[in-house]
Amino acid sequence: MVSDNDASNGAANGDPQMPKIEFPCLYPIKVIGVASESFQQEIIHAIERYTGKITGDLIKVRPSKQRNYVAVTLTIAATGEDQLKSIFADLKAISNVKIVL
């Protein structure tokens, strides 16, 4: 039996699709990269070009066990897919960035 949810997201016909995001919304972005003094600031600067000022309570930083890498999670007020695509493209262009989620 196929539920309404399965039919609406394409799973019923074998074409799974990601659920659509309803904008505006709070959207967490996690960036993992090589630890450096400027890494966190580069990430914040790249994102703030599209969102405006991000307050410290919306930023979480977690170094790796041996402190070679760092994960920075920022929660933004996302306004649309174009904004997110631009942010992700700019983040991926930063040399120390390894993964953007």
MARVO-688033 format. One record per residue (C-alpha): y negated, z, x negated; residue number from 1; residue in one letter. Coordinates in steps of 0.1 Angstrom, whole numbers. Each point is the difference from the previous one (the first is absolute). Layout:
+-------+-------+-------+-----+-----+
!    py !    pz !    px !   n ! res !
+-------+-------+-------+-----+-----+
!     Y !     Z !     X ! NUM !   A !
...
+-------+-------+-------+-----+-----+
//
This chain:
+-------+-------+-------+-----+-----+
!    py !    pz !    px !   n ! res !
+-------+-------+-------+-----+-----+
!     0 !     0 !     0 !   1 !   M !
!   -35 !    -9 !   -13 !   2 !   V !
!   -28 !    24 !     7 !   3 !   S !
!   -35 !   -11 !     8 !   4 !   D !
!   -11 !    11 !   -35 !   5 !   N !
!    26 !   -22 !   -16 !   6 !   D !
!   -11 !   -30 !    20 !   7 !   A !
!   -36 !     5 !    -7 !   8 !   S !
!     4 !     3 !   -38 !   9 !   N !
!    22 !   -31 !    -4 !  10 !   G !
!    33 !    19 !    -8 !  11 !   A !
!    17 !   -14 !    31 !  12 !   A !
!     0 !   -36 !   -14 !  13 !   N !
!    10 !    10 !   -36 !  14 !   G !
!   -36 !    -4 !   -12 !  15 !   D !
!   -10 !    36 !   -10 !  16 !   P !
!   -38 !     5 !    -2 !  17 !   Q !
!   -20 !    30 !   -12 !  18 !   M !
!   -17 !    19 !    28 !  19 !   P !
!   -37 !    -9 !     3 !  20 !   K !
!   -25 !    25 !   -12 !  21 !   I !
!   -27 !     9 !    26 !  22 !   E !
!   -34 !     0 !   -17 !  23 !   F !
!   -21 !    20 !    -6 !  24 !   P !
!    24 !    27 !   -14 !  25 !   C !
!     5 !    23 !   -29 !  26 !   L !
!    21 !   -18 !   -25 !  27 !   Y !
!    15 !    15 !   -32 !  28 !   P !
!     1 !   -22 !   -31 !  29 !   I !
!    21 !    11 !   -30 !  30 !   K !
!    -7 !   -15 !   -34 !  31 !   V !
!    24 !     7 !   -30 !  32 !   I !
!   -11 !    -9 !   -35 !  33 !   G !
!    -2 !     9 !   -36 !  34 !   V !
!   -18 !    33 !    -5 !  35 !   A !
!   -34 !    -3 !   -16 !  36 !   S !
!   -33 !    19 !     2 !  37 !   E !
!   -16 !   -28 !    21 !  38 !   S !
!    30 !    -9 !    23 !  39 !   F !
!   -10 !    22 !    29 !  40 !   Q !
!   -36 !   -11 !    -1 !  41 !   Q !
!     9 !   -37 !    -2 !  42 !   E !
!    22 !     4 !    31 !  43 !   I !
!   -27 !    19 !    19 !  44 !   I !
!   -27 !   -25 !   -10 !  45 !   H !
!    21 !   -30 !    11 !  46 !   A !
!     7 !    15 !    34 !  47 !   I !
!   -35 !    13 !     7 !  48 !   E !
!   -13 !   -35 !    -3 !  49 !   R !
!    16 !    -6 !    34 !  50 !   Y !
!    -1 !    35 !    16 !  51 !   T !
!   -30 !    18 !   -12 !  52 !   G !
!     1 !    35 !   -16 !  53 !   K !
!    35 !    16 !     0 !  54 !   I !
!    -1 !    38 !     0 !  55 !   T !
!    22 !    21 !   -23 !  56 !   G !
!    21 !    14 !    29 !  57 !   D !
!    13 !   -35 !     6 !  58 !   L !
!    12 !    -5 !   -35 !  59 !   I !
!    33 !    14 !   -14 !  60 !   K !
!    10 !    -5 !   -37 !  61 !   V !
!    35 !     6 !   -13 !  62 !   R !
!     9 !    -5 !   -36 !  63 !   P !
!    35 !   -10 !   -10 !  64 !   S !
!    23 !    26 !   -17 !  65 !   K !
!    -9 !   -12 !   -35 !  66 !   Q !
!   -36 !    -8 !    10 !  67 !   R !
!     4 !   -37 !   -10 !  68 !   N !
!    -7 !   -12 !    35 !  69 !   Y !
!   -21 !    13 !    29 !  70 !   V !
!     1 !    -6 !    38 !  71 !   A !
!   -32 !     1 !    19 !  72 !   V !
!     1 !     1 !    38 !  73 !   T !
!   -33 !    -7 !    18 !  74 !   L !
!    -3 !     2 !    38 !  75 !   T !
!   -26 !   -25 !    13 !  76 !   I !
!   -15 !   -10 !    33 !  77 !   A !
!    16 !   -34 !     3 !  78 !   A !
!   -20 !   -25 !    21 !  79 !   T !
!    23 !   -31 !    -1 !  80 !   G !
!    26 !   -20 !   -18 !  81 !   E !
!   -26 !   -20 !   -20 !  82 !   D !
!   -14 !    33 !   -14 !  83 !   Q !
!    35 !    11 !   -10 !  84 !   L !
!     9 !   -33 !   -16 !  85 !   K !
!   -33 !     1 !   -20 !  86 !   S !
!     7 !    36 !   -12 !  87 !   I !
!    36 !    -8 !   -10 !  88 !   F !
!   -11 !   -31 !   -19 !  89 !   A !
!   -27 !    19 !   -19 !  90 !   D !
!    24 !    28 !    -8 !  91 !   L !
!    27 !   -23 !   -13 !  92 !   K !
!   -26 !   -16 !   -23 !  93 !   A !
!    -5 !    33 !   -19 !  94 !   I !
!    19 !    -2 !   -33 !  95 !   S !
!    16 !    35 !     1 !  96 !   N !
!    12 !    -3 !    36 !  97 !   V !
!    37 !    -5 !     3 !  98 !   K !
!     7 !     4 !    38 !  99 !   I !
!   -22 !     1 !    31 ! 100 !   V !
!    15 !    13 !    32 ! 101 !   L !
+-------+-------+-------+-----+-----+
//
